[in-house]
Amino acid sequence: MSPEEILKTAKNAGVSVLAITDHDVLDGSRELLRLAEDYDINCISGVELDVVEQGVNFHVLAYNIDLNNHRYDCVKFPEMKEVCDIIHNAGGKAILAHPGRIIKTDKSIEFKNILKSLISKGIDGIECYYPSHTKEITDTCKEVCRQHDLIKTAGSDCHGDFEDTIIGQLKTKIDEINILKLI
């Protein structure tokens, strides 16, 4: 989907805050911000970055970054602290993307401990609401965010026609997330 198609779809779905977070590239985000003036949607810059921490490939959403001050080498897969520092130096917030999809454990305490270890590396928030998250995962993420005063976000992770998710499918209410910390 093009940024314009994403904006139209988001508007029709009632989305009020939107970012395009393509993997490791900023072109979609730049185009979204250019087109956003014609829509009644609060659009923020973003990109999804790959991180390797303790042998696991995590994804970090860099939101509200200065698109002219973003340095990231997607070839070397840096560790979490380095990526968080890069995001912060570009004026942005580092949000752990879809942890329920990446963290492979069915033990709640172990899941929480992994989240806490990542928070210590500089994470500013967690994508709590995500299509494949169970209620337990969502609730755990929300609890950790409350305990550590982190940003809670929602995302569809829509990849267009070759995925099952659609823009706005979660119907997350703006008061269920603390998005004002992001914008």
Backbone bond lengths (Angstrom), bond angles and torsions (degrees), N, CA, C in turn:
res aa  C-N    CA-C-N  psi(-1)  N-CA   C-N-CA  omega(-1)  CA-C   N-CA-C  phi
1 M - - - 1.448 - - 1.530 109.50 -
2 S 1.289 115.90 142.20 1.459 120.93 177.00 1.535 108.49 -80.45
3 P 1.339 118.20 160.97 1.467 119.76 175.90 1.524 112.74 -55.82
4 E 1.322 117.97 -36.56 1.463 119.87 178.89 1.530 111.03 -67.46
5 E 1.332 117.64 -41.23 1.465 120.80 176.65 1.527 110.65 -63.54
6 I 1.335 116.88 -38.25 1.463 121.24 178.07 1.523 110.30 -63.39
7 L 1.323 116.82 -44.83 1.468 120.74 178.10 1.527 111.92 -60.61
8 K 1.324 116.75 -45.35 1.464 120.33 179.22 1.521 111.13 -62.32
9 T 1.317 116.74 -45.24 1.465 121.57 179.56 1.523 110.52 -62.81
10 A 1.331 116.31 -43.70 1.461 121.02 -179.91 1.529 110.89 -63.05
11 K 1.315 116.83 -43.70 1.468 120.72 179.66 1.530 110.08 -60.87
12 N 1.337 117.07 -45.72 1.468 121.71 179.28 1.525 112.61 -64.74
13 A 1.345 116.46 -27.48 1.467 120.92 -179.62 1.525 112.26 -88.42
14 G 1.333 117.18 -2.33 1.459 120.29 178.81 1.516 114.51 80.93
15 V 1.315 117.33 18.87 1.469 121.24 178.65 1.532 108.65 -71.21
16 S 1.336 116.67 134.88 1.470 119.20 -178.53 1.524 113.32 -108.10
17 V 1.338 117.88 -20.05 1.469 122.45 176.59 1.517 107.31 -131.96
18 L 1.334 115.95 132.38 1.463 119.66 -172.66 1.529 111.27 -142.66
19 A 1.312 115.12 141.58 1.464 122.18 170.60 1.519 107.69 -139.83
20 I 1.313 115.92 146.14 1.462 121.14 169.13 1.519 105.93 -100.55
21 T 1.321 115.37 120.98 1.463 119.77 -177.89 1.518 109.76 -120.82
22 D 1.324 115.04 68.75 1.463 119.88 175.37 1.524 108.63 -62.30
23 H 1.314 115.74 154.81 1.459 120.25 178.19 1.522 110.61 -71.96
24 D 1.326 115.09 116.96 1.472 123.89 168.26 1.523 115.94 63.19
25 V 1.337 118.90 10.78 1.473 120.87 177.33 1.523 109.47 -135.60
26 L 1.323 115.90 149.44 1.458 122.07 -174.29 1.519 114.21 -106.91
27 D 1.320 118.40 -4.15 1.459 121.20 -174.40 1.525 112.86 -57.01
28 G 1.325 117.95 -45.18 1.469 121.25 -179.40 1.515 111.80 -63.85
29 S 1.320 116.47 -38.99 1.457 121.12 178.85 1.524 110.79 -66.37
30 R 1.311 116.68 -43.09 1.471 120.73 177.73 1.530 110.99 -59.57
31 E 1.326 116.00 -45.17 1.464 120.66 -179.03 1.529 110.95 -66.71
32 L 1.327 116.88 -40.41 1.464 121.15 177.79 1.527 110.25 -57.63
33 L 1.314 117.30 -48.21 1.462 120.64 -178.49 1.523 111.65 -65.13
34 R 1.319 116.02 -33.87 1.473 120.03 178.20 1.532 110.79 -66.02
35 L 1.321 116.63 -39.79 1.467 121.73 -176.75 1.535 113.94 -85.11
36 A 1.318 117.82 -16.41 1.468 122.38 -169.16 1.515 114.24 -60.76
37 E 1.314 118.20 -27.30 1.466 120.29 -177.37 1.524 112.69 -60.03
38 D 1.319 117.89 -25.47 1.460 121.92 -178.15 1.532 113.33 -85.31
39 Y 1.339 117.48 1.09 1.463 121.78 -176.73 1.519 109.66 -127.91
40 D 1.293 116.76 153.71 1.452 121.74 178.46 1.528 109.94 -93.18
41 I 1.334 115.11 57.60 1.460 121.99 -179.57 1.526 107.23 -133.92
42 N 1.310 116.96 135.22 1.452 121.73 176.38 1.529 107.77 -79.44
43 C 1.314 117.95 109.59 1.462 122.35 -177.41 1.525 110.38 -104.65
44 I 1.318 115.32 137.40 1.458 120.92 178.49 1.518 109.46 -125.88
45 S 1.314 115.04 153.55 1.464 119.78 179.24 1.523 109.78 -71.36
46 G 1.325 115.97 152.30 1.452 119.34 178.70 1.516 113.17 -169.28
47 V 1.312 114.44 160.59 1.459 123.03 175.78 1.527 107.29 -157.11
48 E 1.316 117.48 148.61 1.465 121.89 176.76 1.519 108.08 -104.25
49 L 1.333 115.61 124.92 1.455 121.50 -174.52 1.525 110.98 -114.32
50 D 1.310 115.16 143.14 1.465 121.38 176.54 1.522 109.97 -87.47
51 V 1.323 114.97 137.71 1.457 123.17 -178.94 1.520 106.93 -135.13
52 V 1.321 116.57 142.96 1.459 119.37 170.84 1.521 107.66 -115.72
53 E 1.319 114.94 119.47 1.459 121.88 -179.85 1.518 107.92 -132.08
54 Q 1.326 116.25 122.29 1.461 122.40 -178.71 1.526 111.64 52.80
55 G 1.331 115.63 39.77 1.456 121.90 176.28 1.521 115.45 78.89
56 V 1.339 117.61 4.96 1.459 121.81 -178.57 1.525 109.34 -111.52
57 N 1.338 116.71 135.52 1.466 122.00 177.30 1.529 108.97 -85.90
58 F 1.336 115.72 100.44 1.462 122.23 175.50 1.518 108.88 -92.87
59 H 1.311 115.82 161.29 1.458 122.18 173.20 1.524 108.09 -116.44
60 V 1.334 114.87 136.69 1.463 120.89 178.54 1.515 107.84 -122.83
61 L 1.317 115.41 128.54 1.455 121.63 176.41 1.524 108.16 -89.35
62 A 1.314 116.27 121.82 1.464 121.83 177.07 1.520 106.76 -98.36
63 Y 1.335 116.54 108.09 1.456 121.37 -177.25 1.521 111.33 -106.65
64 N 1.317 114.12 146.55 1.462 122.50 173.80 1.529 112.00 59.83
65 I 1.316 115.65 37.07 1.461 120.11 178.36 1.523 110.06 -85.11
66 D 1.320 114.55 153.69 1.458 121.02 172.32 1.533 106.16 -74.85
67 L 1.308 116.71 111.38 1.467 120.67 -174.65 1.527 112.75 -65.92
68 N 1.311 116.55 -17.54 1.468 119.90 177.48 1.519 112.30 -93.01
69 N 1.317 116.90 -3.84 1.461 120.97 -177.43 1.520 109.45 -130.42
70 H 1.305 116.63 47.95 1.463 119.76 -177.91 1.510 109.07 -122.19
71 R 1.326 115.09 113.29 1.466 121.47 -179.83 1.519 108.88 -114.09
72 Y 1.313 115.91 118.65 1.455 119.42 -179.54 1.515 108.29 -154.14
73 D 1.309 115.94 132.37 1.462 121.41 178.86 1.521 107.91 -106.31
74 C 1.335 116.09 102.09 1.471 120.10 -174.26 1.521 112.76 -73.66
75 V 1.320 117.06 -4.60 1.459 119.30 -177.49 1.524 111.60 -81.67
76 K 1.335 117.28 -33.55 1.461 118.26 -171.00 1.530 115.55 -92.13
77 F 1.340 119.29 -6.01 1.458 122.52 179.20 1.531 111.58 47.61
78 P 1.319 117.08 72.65 1.467 120.48 -178.12 1.523 112.17 -69.66
79 E 1.327 114.71 172.09 1.459 120.79 177.36 1.530 110.00 -79.82
80 M 1.326 115.34 167.47 1.458 122.29 -173.94 1.524 113.07 -57.25
81 K 1.319 118.27 -47.74 1.465 120.42 -177.18 1.517 111.27 -60.02
82 E 1.320 117.63 -42.09 1.467 120.91 -179.91 1.531 111.08 -63.17
83 V 1.320 116.90 -44.03 1.469 120.13 179.54 1.525 110.73 -65.91
84 C 1.323 117.48 -42.70 1.470 120.18 178.11 1.525 110.36 -61.18
85 D 1.322 117.22 -41.49 1.472 120.97 177.65 1.521 111.20 -62.26
86 I 1.326 117.53 -42.04 1.466 121.80 178.64 1.535 109.86 -61.45
87 I 1.320 116.07 -45.42 1.467 121.13 -179.95 1.525 110.39 -63.21
88 H 1.315 116.60 -46.88 1.466 120.48 -179.69 1.525 111.19 -62.93
89 N 1.330 117.23 -40.20 1.470 120.87 178.34 1.523 112.10 -65.44
90 A 1.329 116.94 -21.72 1.473 121.24 176.37 1.536 110.77 -93.93
91 G 1.343 116.94 12.18 1.455 121.28 176.36 1.512 115.13 80.64
92 G 1.331 117.61 10.99 1.455 120.60 -174.32 1.507 115.03 -104.32
93 K 1.321 113.85 -177.40 1.459 123.40 177.63 1.525 108.89 -116.90
94 A 1.332 115.75 137.82 1.461 122.61 -178.88 1.526 109.70 -99.24
95 I 1.332 115.52 116.72 1.465 121.65 -176.60 1.534 108.86 -116.55
96 L 1.320 116.41 125.09 1.464 120.68 177.36 1.524 108.58 -69.21
97 A 1.318 116.55 119.68 1.460 121.87 -177.52 1.528 111.26 -84.00
98 H 1.311 114.93 139.80 1.478 125.84 172.69 1.531 115.28 28.12
99 P 1.343 117.14 62.69 1.461 118.82 -177.10 1.525 114.02 -62.61
100 G 1.316 117.79 -28.63 1.461 120.24 178.84 1.516 113.20 -66.38
101 R 1.307 115.81 -20.72 1.468 120.84 177.95 1.532 111.40 -87.81
102 I 1.325 116.55 -25.24 1.470 121.28 -173.95 1.529 112.19 -98.86
103 I 1.320 116.79 -42.97 1.467 121.03 -176.59 1.526 108.26 -80.58
104 K 1.312 114.90 113.84 1.469 120.88 -173.58 1.530 111.05 -96.61
105 T 1.311 115.46 82.52 1.458 120.81 173.69 1.516 108.22 -153.25
106 D 1.320 115.96 149.53 1.454 119.33 175.76 1.527 110.52 -107.91
107 K 1.330 115.88 11.33 1.463 121.05 179.01 1.522 108.97 -101.83
108 S 1.317 115.44 118.07 1.464 121.54 -175.25 1.524 112.36 -57.84
109 I 1.316 117.54 -43.65 1.464 120.77 -177.75 1.528 111.22 -64.96
110 E 1.330 116.41 -38.73 1.468 120.28 178.14 1.528 110.22 -67.42
111 F 1.317 117.11 -41.29 1.459 122.10 177.00 1.531 109.81 -58.66
112 K 1.343 116.93 -47.70 1.466 121.42 179.24 1.525 111.29 -61.24
113 N 1.328 116.75 -42.40 1.465 119.89 -178.74 1.522 111.82 -64.45
114 I 1.324 117.14 -36.78 1.466 120.27 176.64 1.525 109.51 -66.53
115 L 1.319 117.27 -44.06 1.470 120.58 176.81 1.529 110.38 -57.53
116 K 1.323 117.09 -46.61 1.467 120.85 -178.87 1.526 111.56 -62.57
117 S 1.325 116.96 -38.03 1.474 118.64 178.83 1.523 110.91 -66.28
118 L 1.338 117.36 -33.90 1.463 120.94 178.27 1.529 110.72 -73.60
119 I 1.322 117.03 -34.75 1.461 120.98 176.67 1.524 109.76 -60.48
120 S 1.308 116.74 -38.86 1.467 120.48 -179.37 1.530 112.23 -65.23
121 K 1.315 117.30 -14.71 1.471 122.02 179.44 1.524 112.02 -90.10
122 G 1.358 117.30 -6.45 1.455 119.12 175.29 1.515 116.33 121.30
123 I 1.327 117.91 7.97 1.463 120.98 178.13 1.530 109.69 -64.09
124 D 1.328 116.30 134.72 1.464 122.16 179.56 1.530 112.54 -96.95
125 G 1.317 117.24 -13.16 1.449 120.18 -177.50 1.515 112.46 -172.68
126 I 1.321 114.73 178.20 1.465 121.95 -177.61 1.522 109.11 -135.70
127 E 1.322 116.26 137.18 1.466 121.78 171.87 1.534 106.64 -75.75
128 C 1.319 114.76 88.39 1.471 121.35 -175.16 1.523 112.24 -72.72
129 Y 1.341 115.34 -41.90 1.464 121.54 -176.80 1.518 108.79 -97.01
130 Y 1.325 115.60 117.84 1.460 121.97 -175.67 1.526 107.72 -151.23
131 P 1.325 118.35 141.71 1.475 120.19 -172.82 1.529 116.47 -52.45
132 S 1.318 118.45 -38.87 1.468 118.78 -176.73 1.531 113.43 -94.37
133 H 1.326 118.00 1.69 1.465 119.70 176.14 1.524 110.25 -71.61
134 T 1.311 114.99 136.96 1.456 119.76 171.94 1.533 108.36 -75.35
135 K 1.317 116.55 166.36 1.467 119.95 176.19 1.520 109.95 -59.15
136 E 1.329 117.51 -39.83 1.467 121.45 -179.94 1.530 110.95 -62.25
137 I 1.329 117.78 -44.03 1.469 121.09 178.80 1.521 109.94 -64.03
138 T 1.324 116.98 -46.58 1.469 120.87 178.74 1.522 110.47 -58.36
139 D 1.325 117.34 -47.88 1.465 121.33 -179.42 1.528 111.78 -62.88
140 T 1.330 116.90 -39.52 1.464 120.77 178.01 1.520 110.67 -64.07
141 C 1.309 116.82 -44.78 1.472 121.07 179.00 1.525 110.44 -61.96
142 K 1.333 117.01 -43.42 1.465 121.20 178.78 1.531 110.81 -62.68
143 E 1.323 116.38 -41.51 1.467 121.03 179.62 1.530 110.88 -62.88
144 V 1.326 116.61 -45.29 1.466 120.58 179.06 1.530 110.42 -63.10
145 C 1.321 117.08 -40.46 1.469 120.58 177.24 1.528 111.07 -62.16
146 R 1.321 116.85 -42.32 1.471 120.30 178.27 1.526 110.71 -62.94
147 Q 1.327 115.90 -45.35 1.466 120.73 -176.92 1.530 112.29 -64.04
148 H 1.325 116.54 -31.18 1.471 120.66 -174.50 1.530 112.80 -112.39
149 D 1.330 117.03 11.03 1.464 122.80 179.57 1.533 111.65 52.60
150 L 1.332 115.60 50.39 1.462 122.39 -178.77 1.519 111.25 -101.77
151 I 1.294 115.68 162.39 1.458 123.09 176.63 1.524 109.02 -74.90
152 K 1.332 116.43 134.93 1.470 122.14 173.54 1.521 107.18 -105.80
153 T 1.328 116.59 130.30 1.454 119.87 177.35 1.525 110.51 -127.59
154 A 1.331 114.07 170.50 1.461 122.34 176.45 1.515 107.57 -130.74
155 G 1.310 116.90 147.27 1.454 120.00 177.59 1.508 111.74 -152.99
156 S 1.323 115.14 145.58 1.463 119.92 178.31 1.521 111.19 -88.59
157 D 1.333 116.34 -23.38 1.464 121.64 -175.11 1.528 109.95 55.19
158 C 1.318 115.85 38.03 1.460 121.75 -178.38 1.522 110.64 -69.57
159 H 1.313 115.73 126.81 1.461 121.79 178.29 1.526 111.75 -113.42
160 G 1.302 116.42 19.17 1.460 119.40 179.66 1.513 111.44 88.15
161 D 1.320 115.84 -147.49 1.460 121.98 -171.99 1.525 115.15 -71.21
162 F 1.344 117.95 -16.38 1.458 117.83 -175.79 1.530 113.61 -97.10
163 E 1.326 117.72 16.44 1.467 122.86 174.43 1.528 108.26 -133.78
164 D 1.311 116.24 163.65 1.459 120.96 -178.53 1.525 113.93 -88.44
165 T 1.323 118.09 -9.24 1.456 119.83 -177.91 1.523 110.92 -87.24
166 I 1.340 114.47 150.33 1.459 119.33 178.14 1.529 109.55 -129.00
167 I 1.301 115.38 154.13 1.460 121.39 -179.63 1.525 109.51 -62.36
168 G 1.326 115.67 128.79 1.458 121.16 177.66 1.516 115.55 81.64
169 Q 1.322 118.62 6.66 1.462 119.70 -175.12 1.521 113.51 -67.19
170 L 1.299 118.86 -25.77 1.459 120.30 -176.76 1.522 113.30 -75.76
171 K 1.316 117.04 -24.90 1.467 121.33 -179.19 1.524 111.70 54.96
172 T 1.325 116.84 36.92 1.455 121.89 178.60 1.520 109.41 -70.47
173 K 1.307 116.03 128.65 1.463 121.54 179.65 1.529 109.11 -76.37
174 I 1.325 115.37 144.79 1.454 120.99 -176.88 1.531 111.32 -59.84
175 D 1.336 117.83 -29.31 1.465 119.71 179.94 1.534 112.94 -80.29
176 E 1.334 117.56 -5.70 1.458 121.20 175.76 1.522 111.73 -85.00
177 I 1.310 116.55 -14.16 1.459 121.90 177.46 1.529 107.64 -122.31
178 N 1.302 116.94 159.61 1.461 119.11 179.05 1.529 109.10 -108.86
179 I 1.299 114.14 62.72 1.458 123.59 -173.35 1.521 113.06 -66.11
180 L 1.339 117.18 -22.11 1.465 119.17 -179.23 1.522 112.04 -62.81
181 K 1.330 117.68 -23.02 1.459 120.42 174.55 1.531 111.50 -69.37
182 L 1.314 115.18 -17.51 1.469 121.03 -176.10 1.518 113.10 -94.11
183 I 1.304 117.60 -32.70 1.461 120.07 -172.64 1.526 112.67 -107.09
